[in-house]
Amino acid sequence: MHALSSLVKSTIPNYLSGLPIPDSIGGWFKLGVRDWAALVPPTAVLAGFTYLTYRAFCPHGRPVPCKSINQNILKTNPKVVDTIDVEDIADKAVFCRCWKSKNWPYCDGAHGAHNKETGDNVGPVVIKRKEK
């Protein structure tokens, strides 16, 4: 405990008081290379502390985990591709674009819950046959 006390009460204040911090703005232009080099470590510590504080307390500073859109459909395939012949469609077909449908590739309305949960606005693809 004595080492920590000594560090806080004397070592750090002595170090900081020895830094070449000028009294005026013009004094910054008079600093030499050694003076600037002496300012690098405390500046790096301050920048690191500021960055960590930003990441910890600012919601937009936290990384967003990358979530796969496709959670469970044909995950063993490198790419999911479905082919549907237009001739097989009666009057219209509704296809899922949110990857949440239990009736893949057809839409079952799962995008409604997805949109509420994520704030997204995705909907299905509707293909209609042209009337003759």
Buried (B, 14 or more C-beta within 10 A) or exposed (E): EEEEEEEEEEEEEEEEEEEBBEEEEEEEEEBEEEBEEBBEEBEEEEEEEEEEEEEEEEEEEEEEEEEEEEEEBEEEEEEEEEEEEEEEEEEEBBBBBBBBBEEBBBBBBBBEEBBEEEEEEBBBEEEEEEEE
